[in-house]
C-alpha cells in the first residue's frame, strides 16, 4: 500500500497588539502569540504544514484598520503566491472590522489561501463556519466600538476637570508625572512671540524675524507663519484645557496672562487688509530722508485732504521755506515716485549684473553663500515683497536706496550694493548659511 503524497503547506504566522506597552520585554505578547501558532503548525507537520521564517508582527497597531506594515507585507506575499495558510492566535488579531475582514477573505480566496485561528477552531469552507466567523467578528467589532466609547467618555470627563490627557506637549511645556509643567527656556520664547506679534501686528513679519534669528521649536524646526498662528490660538497658554471646542480651567500653570492674550486676539480678529491700513497710517513715508530735488534740497513728505480723501506728496524744502515757487520737479505725488523706485528695485533684482555684484560683495565680507544661493534669494524677494506690511516695505527701501534725485524730466535712483547683500543675508535661512560655512 503506497502512502499518499503530502504537499508542503507554507504557513505565515501573523501577530498583532493594539498598544506598544510591554513590547520592550524580552518575551512579550507578540512572542506568546507566535509561539502558540508555531506549536499548532508543528502539530500539523504530518499534513505538510511548516512555518515560514518571515515574521509578520504588528506591535502598537489597531485592528480597526488595514493600514499596518506587517499586514501589508503579508498581503503582498499572498498575492505573490508565497503563502498557503495564514495562522493567527485569534480572529481579532487579523481584524476587528467586518468590512475589513471581508476584504481580507476575498484576497485569501482569490489566491487559494486558507485562514486558521488556533484558539477558535472552525472552517470557512462551510456555511456554518462562515456564520461562526461573522458572529465572532461582530462581537470583536462591538468590543472595539465599546472600548472606543469608554475611552472617549473618559477623555471628555478628564478634560472637563482640566487634566492633561497626553499627546504632544505644546511648545513651552514639558510633561512630568502626566502633567504639563512650564519649561522656562521655551516659555520665554512663547511670551516673546505674543509680545512681538502685538507690536508688529503681522505673523508674516514675525516669522521672518524668527527664521533670520534661527529660532526653532523643540523638534528642531524653524518657526513659520503657520506655527505662529497655531501658537497664538492655543488656549493651553492661558491655563485652559480644550475638548471639542469647549475650554475648561486647566490644572497646569498659564504662560500668557489674559491681558496679553486678549490684545493678541483683538489683532487676529481684524482682517489682514485692516491691519495693513493701520500699519500704513503709522508708517513714515518710504522715501523720507532719501529724496532730493535737482538742486540738492531735501524733499519732505506732506499731505492734503480733499473730499475726505488723503493725497500724499514729497515737496522740496525750498518750497516749504518759501524760497521759490513750486515746480513739477519740486512737488511730486508720493505714490507715483514710490512706485517708480520700487519697480526699479524689483526689476534690478533679476538682472545678472546685480546678482553677481551682490555675490562678490558678500564674498568680500566673508559670507560663504554660493552665487546660485544669492540668485535664488534675490529672485524670491519679488514674490515676497507683496506679502510685506508697509512698515517692513519702508525698512527695505531705506536699506536698498541711497538717494533719489527728482529732475523736471527724470528721476535718478542711486542704490546701495551693500544693502542688497544685507537683504540676501536677511531672507536666506540661517540653516543655509550654516551649511555653506560647513562646506
C-alpha positions as MATLAB code, in Angstrom:
seq = 'XXXXXXXXXXXXXXXXXXXXXXXXXXXXXXXXXXXXXXXXXXXXXXXXXXXXXXXXXXXXXXXXXXXXXXXXXXXXXXXXXXXXXXXXXXXXXXXXXXXXXXXXXXXXXXXXXXXXXXXXXXXXXXXXXXXXXXXXXXXXXXXXXXXXXXXXXXXXXXXXXXXXXXXXXXXXXXXXXXXXXXXXXXXXXXXXXXXXXXXXXXXXXXXXXXXXXXXXXXXXXXXXXXXXXXXXXXXXXXXXXXXXXXXXXXXXXXXXXXXXXXXXXXXXXXXXXXXXXXXXXXXXXXXXXXXXXXXXXXXXXXXXXXXXXXXXXXXXXXXXXXXXXXXXXXXXXXXXXXXXXXXXXXXXXXXXXXXXXXXXXXXXXXXXXXXXXXXXXXXXXXXXXXXXXXXXXXXXXXXXXXXXXXXXXXXXXXXXXXXXXXXXXXXXXXXXXXXXXXX';
ca = [
       0.000    0.000    0.000;
       1.527    3.334   -1.055;
       1.399    6.432    1.135;
      -0.481    9.421   -0.255;
       1.720   12.291   -1.368;
       1.806   15.053    1.241;
       2.175   18.527   -0.255;
       4.113   21.193    1.609;
       1.877   23.944    3.043;
       3.634   27.237    3.763;
       2.240   28.844    6.910;
       2.559   32.596    7.602;
       2.084   33.414   11.280;
       0.570   36.872   11.844;
       0.584   38.556   15.281;
      -0.752   41.916   16.472;
      -1.059   44.010   19.629;
      -3.045   47.259   19.783;
      -0.666   49.133   22.089;
       3.110   49.147   22.309;
       3.022   48.742   26.092;
       5.212   45.820   27.193;
       6.721   45.231   23.754;
      10.131   46.127   25.124;
      10.075   42.994   27.314;
      12.196   40.014   26.356;
       9.098   37.831   25.923;
       6.050   39.892   25.009;
       2.522   39.346   23.749;
       3.643   39.034   20.132;
       6.132   36.309   21.107;
       3.426   34.466   23.043;
       1.058   34.568   20.045;
       3.793   33.425   17.692;
       4.793   30.550   19.984;
       1.177   29.284   20.252;
       0.749   29.494   16.481;
       4.100   27.811   15.910;
       3.116   24.901   18.173;
      -0.150   24.487   16.268;
       1.671   24.455   12.925;
       4.131   21.876   14.301;
       1.206   19.654   15.312;
       0.124   19.600   11.673;
       3.521   18.610   10.339;
       2.107   15.309    9.114;
      -0.186   17.327    6.838;
       2.825   19.080    5.323;
       2.498   22.297    7.316;
       5.638   24.294    8.107;
       6.068   27.853    9.412;
       7.781   30.461    7.253;
      10.746   32.261    8.794;
       9.342   35.680    7.880;
       7.850   37.493   10.872;
       4.611   39.370   10.375;
       4.376   41.291   13.658;
       2.347   44.495   14.108;
       3.074   45.889   17.557;
       1.154   49.027   18.520;
      -1.387   48.916   15.648;
      -5.176   48.889   15.969;
      -7.242   46.087   14.480;
      -9.771   48.630   13.231;
      -7.717   49.460   10.129;
      -5.781   47.612    7.433;
      -3.058   50.248    7.403;
      -0.465   48.079    9.163;
       3.070   47.477    7.827;
       3.334   43.751    8.619;
      -0.189   43.076    7.297;
       0.673   44.869    4.063;
       3.784   42.674    3.677;
       1.660   39.601    4.331;
      -0.862   40.626    1.663;
       1.963   41.259   -0.807;
       3.362   37.754   -0.129;
      -0.114   36.234   -0.535;
      -0.549   37.992   -3.873;
       2.905   36.702   -4.879;
       1.767   33.091   -4.130;
       4.366   32.748   -1.363;
       1.833   31.705    1.345;
      -0.619   28.781    1.553;
      -2.046   29.233    5.077;
      -2.409   32.286    7.328;
      -2.265   31.360   11.022;
      -3.356   33.704   13.835;
      -3.895   33.251   17.566;
      -7.422   34.741   17.466;
      -9.547   36.165   14.667;
      -9.472   39.689   16.098;
      -5.661   39.706   15.763;
      -6.182   39.884   11.997;
      -9.051   42.373   12.055;
     -11.760   43.807   14.314;
     -13.826   45.168   11.442;
     -16.379   43.139    9.487;
     -15.817   45.144    6.312;
     -12.023   44.888    6.526;
     -12.203   41.167    7.228;
     -14.454   40.679    4.207;
     -11.765   42.320    2.073;
      -9.102   40.032    3.550;
     -11.240   36.920    2.964;
     -11.680   37.990   -0.663;
      -7.892   38.267   -1.049;
      -7.382   34.860    0.605;
      -9.990   33.122   -1.567;
      -8.675   34.714   -4.744;
      -5.228   33.277   -4.018;
      -6.445   29.912   -2.624;
      -5.048   30.674    0.818;
      -6.554   29.095    3.951;
      -7.159   31.030    7.177;
      -6.704   29.372   10.578;
      -7.329   30.640   14.133;
      -5.629   28.309   16.609;
      -7.942   29.133   19.551;
     -11.203   29.209   17.547;
     -11.493   26.018   15.513;
     -13.829   26.303   12.528;
     -13.678   26.022    8.756;
     -14.574   28.849    6.372;
     -15.317   26.308    3.655;
     -18.775   25.547    5.174;
     -21.819   27.772    5.668;
     -21.780   27.088    9.439;
     -18.091   28.069    9.609;
     -18.778   31.336    7.803;
     -21.702   32.068   10.122;
     -19.485   31.420   13.137;
     -16.840   33.701   11.676;
     -19.333   36.545   11.170;
     -20.661   36.171   14.714;
     -17.153   36.273   16.192;
     -16.225   39.295   14.084;
     -19.452   41.062   15.057;
     -18.556   40.662   18.729;
     -14.974   41.777   18.045;
     -16.198   44.927   16.305;
     -18.735   45.583   19.074;
     -15.976   45.249   21.677;
     -13.737   47.668   19.761;
     -16.502   50.276   19.413;
     -17.494   49.892   23.065;
     -13.874   50.366   24.147;
     -13.648   53.468   21.955;
     -16.760   54.945   23.563;
     -15.395   54.307   27.056;
     -12.092   55.943   26.167;
     -13.804   58.984   24.633;
     -16.044   59.389   27.686;
     -13.035   59.165   29.988;
     -11.106   61.750   27.974;
     -14.095   64.133   27.957;
     -14.572   63.818   31.736;
     -10.857   64.327   32.377;
     -10.643   67.382   30.119;
     -13.598   68.955   31.946;
     -11.549   68.653   35.115;
      -8.592   70.302   33.345;
      -6.452   67.149   33.309;
      -3.809   66.720   30.584;
      -4.652   63.569   28.609;
      -1.386   63.036   26.772;
      -0.184   63.700   23.251;
       2.396   66.261   22.120;
       3.089   68.828   24.818;
       2.665   72.400   23.489;
       5.855   74.388   22.933;
       6.730   75.971   26.282;
       5.654   72.965   28.363;
       7.012   69.539   29.210;
       5.219   66.532   30.677;
       6.150   65.369   34.176;
       4.125   62.786   36.077;
       1.419   63.053   33.383;
       1.051   66.783   33.993;
       2.060   69.843   31.980;
       4.939   71.744   33.581;
       6.381   75.010   32.240;
       9.766   74.772   30.526;
      11.145   78.241   31.257;
      13.534   78.464   28.281;
      10.766   77.675   25.784;
       8.160   79.666   27.719;
      10.350   82.746   27.320;
      10.195   82.298   23.533;
       6.393   81.894   23.672;
       5.989   85.134   25.642;
       8.265   86.991   23.217;
       6.202   85.703   20.255;
       2.992   87.086   21.752;
       4.616   90.423   22.642;
       6.306   90.839   19.262;
       3.118   89.956   17.373;
       1.246   92.642   19.282;
       3.932   95.131   18.203;
       4.246   94.060   14.551;
       0.588   93.038   14.039;
       1.849   90.595   11.400;
       2.700   86.898   11.711;
       4.463   87.049    8.335;
       6.948   89.660    9.509;
       7.423   87.984   12.841;
       8.069   84.587   11.236;
      10.699   86.179    9.012;
      12.393   87.714   12.058;
      12.405   84.392   13.914;
      13.766   82.491   10.914;
      16.519   85.072   10.464;
      17.496   84.521   14.101;
      17.280   80.741   13.621;
      14.632   80.272   16.347;
      13.356   76.673   16.380;
      10.853   74.600   18.286;
      11.908   71.668   20.449;
      11.868   69.367   17.416;
      14.434   71.440   15.529;
      12.030   73.067   13.048;
      12.194   76.766   12.206;
       9.068   78.609   13.296;
       6.999   79.682   10.274;
       3.823   81.770    9.921;
       1.578   78.726   10.372;
       3.386   77.746   13.590;
       2.936   81.263   14.966;
      -0.810   81.373   14.207;
      -1.230   77.941   15.798;
       0.703   79.031   18.873;
      -1.270   82.283   19.200;
      -4.548   80.321   19.103;
      -3.622   77.647   21.662;
      -5.658   78.268   24.824;
      -3.355   75.996   26.803;
      -1.096   79.041   27.192;
      -3.708   80.860   29.316;
      -4.144   77.830   31.565;
      -7.160   76.235   29.874;
      -7.912   72.703   28.691;
      -9.942   72.425   25.484;
     -12.129   69.497   24.431;
     -14.141   69.600   21.188;
     -14.062   73.392   21.077;
     -15.072   73.946   24.723;
     -12.491   75.399   27.126;
     -12.252   74.383   30.793;
      -9.940   75.630   33.569;
      -6.759   73.543   33.391;
      -4.709   72.176   36.238;
      -1.483   73.493   34.630;
       0.061   76.932   35.081;
      -0.511   79.593   32.400;
       2.400   81.029   30.405;
       0.471   84.020   28.978;
      -1.624   86.395   31.068;
      -5.189   87.130   29.992;
      -4.498   90.745   29.060;
      -1.740   89.763   26.587;
      -3.969   87.031   25.138;
      -6.859   89.451   24.624;
      -4.620   92.048   22.947;
      -3.183   89.445   20.547;
      -6.614   88.095   19.671;
      -8.054   91.555   19.139;
      -5.438   91.910   16.389;
      -6.135   88.428   14.996;
      -9.828   89.233   14.692;
      -9.053   92.179   12.412;
      -8.911   91.474    8.694;
      -5.425   91.493    7.102;
      -6.489   94.492    4.979;
      -7.465   96.491    8.055;
      -4.190   95.577    9.770;
      -2.284   96.754    6.698;
      -4.198  100.051    6.709;
      -3.446  100.589   10.400;
       0.227   99.837    9.840;
       0.316  102.186    6.870;
      -1.217  105.034    8.871;
       1.544  104.849   11.472;
       4.372  104.324    8.965;
       6.574  107.208    7.732;
       6.901  107.815    4.001;
       9.297  105.209    2.480;
      11.460  107.828    0.743;
      11.721  110.200    3.719;
      15.340  111.349    4.004;
      16.237  109.780    0.645;
      14.577  112.046   -1.919;
      16.018  115.373   -3.173;
      15.267  117.863   -5.916;
      17.767  118.598   -8.691;
      19.236  121.499   -6.659;
      20.091  119.227   -3.739;
      17.234  120.324   -1.489;
      15.668  117.581    0.606;
      12.039  116.773   -0.187;
       9.746  116.184    2.762;
       6.551  114.150    2.909;
       3.311  116.052    3.284;
      -0.341  115.504    2.532;
      -3.602  117.267    1.874;
      -7.188  116.079    2.242;
      -9.896  116.828   -0.288;
     -13.436  115.470   -0.156;
     -12.462  113.046    2.574;
      -9.570  111.546    0.606;
      -5.912  111.937    1.523;
      -3.311  112.853   -1.112;
       0.383  112.421   -0.287;
       3.283  114.384   -1.803;
       7.006  114.929   -1.484;
       7.716  118.672   -1.516;
      11.094  120.391   -1.761;
      12.317  122.241    1.329;
      12.895  125.244   -0.884;
       9.152  125.449   -1.443;
       8.274  124.768    2.181;
      10.597  127.577    3.277;
       9.034  129.875    0.640;
      12.357  130.373   -1.113;
      10.847  129.641   -4.514;
       7.599  128.730   -6.233;
       6.733  125.060   -6.636;
       7.515  123.386   -9.956;
       6.640  119.902  -11.185;
      10.044  118.652  -10.003;
       9.683  120.227   -6.551;
       6.273  118.745   -5.721;
       5.723  115.118   -6.779;
       2.895  112.696   -5.915;
       4.238  110.302   -3.291;
       2.507  107.198   -4.647;
       3.873  107.685   -8.162;
       7.522  108.258   -7.207;
       7.437  105.423   -4.661;
       6.029  103.082   -7.317;
       8.797  104.114   -9.734;
      11.515  103.442   -7.145;
      10.110  100.107   -6.005;
       9.515   98.974   -9.593;
      13.124   99.818  -10.446;
      14.384   97.816   -7.468;
      12.250   94.773   -8.291;
      13.388   94.785  -11.927;
      17.017   95.208  -10.914;
      16.906   92.183   -8.604;
      16.532   89.837  -11.579;
      19.449   91.262  -13.567;
      22.577   89.030  -13.711;
      24.865   92.030  -13.156;
      23.195   92.851   -9.829;
      23.260   89.186   -8.742;
      26.996   88.895   -9.470;
      27.780   92.246   -7.810;
      25.852   91.261   -4.680;
      27.548   87.854   -4.563;
      31.011   89.477   -4.836;
      30.121   91.943   -2.082;
      29.090   89.058    0.187;
      32.231   87.128   -0.695;
      34.435   90.088    0.248;
      32.675   90.304    3.609;
      33.379   86.606    4.296;
      29.887   85.272    3.618;
      30.122   81.696    2.206;
      26.920   81.731    0.111;
      27.310   80.480   -3.459;
      26.282   82.608   -6.452;
      23.311   80.270   -7.031;
      22.044   80.842   -3.483;
      22.358   84.618   -3.883;
      20.431   84.447   -7.173;
      17.656   82.334   -5.611;
      17.354   84.752   -2.674;
      17.096   87.848   -4.873;
      14.635   86.250   -7.297;
      12.411   85.048   -4.424;
      12.218   88.553   -2.977;
       9.965   89.794   -5.809;
       7.174   87.430   -4.665;
       7.967   88.122   -1.021;
       7.501   91.883   -1.423;
       3.724   91.747   -1.906;
       3.285   89.932    1.422;
       5.157   92.575    3.421;
       3.363   95.116    5.545;
       4.101   98.811    4.799;
       6.419   99.197    7.797;
       8.623   96.379    6.537;
       8.476   97.664    2.942;
       9.682  101.043    4.187;
      12.572   99.429    6.039;
      13.623   97.527    2.890;
      13.504  100.681    0.744;
      15.635  102.526    3.309;
      18.069   99.615    3.240;
      18.453   99.468   -0.559;
      18.148  103.099   -1.685;
      20.955  105.604   -1.166;
      19.340  108.622   -2.824;
      16.594  109.623   -5.266;
      17.088  112.848   -7.248;
      13.994  114.267   -8.958;
      14.587  116.455  -12.023;
      11.974  118.033  -14.302;
      12.292  115.240  -16.875;
      13.538  112.241  -14.921;
      14.240  110.626  -11.559;
      17.746  109.313  -10.808;
      17.775  106.392   -8.362;
      21.047  105.619   -6.560;
      21.160  102.226   -4.827;
      23.385  100.709   -2.150;
      25.062   97.434   -3.150;
      25.798   96.671    0.500;
      22.067   96.988    1.106;
      21.400   94.172   -1.360;
      23.952   91.951    0.370;
      22.287   92.692    3.717;
      18.911   91.810    2.193;
      20.224   88.454    0.956;
      21.503   87.614    4.432;
      18.127   88.526    5.947;
      15.987   86.367    3.666;
      18.380   83.409    3.452;
      17.570   80.857    6.205;
      20.236   80.702    8.908;
      20.460   76.957    8.320;
      21.514   77.507    4.676;
      24.270   79.937    5.721;
      25.467   77.493    8.380;
      25.561   74.677    5.815;
      27.503   76.864    3.367;
      30.081   77.668    6.051;
      30.465   73.987    6.903;
      31.051   73.172    3.228;
];
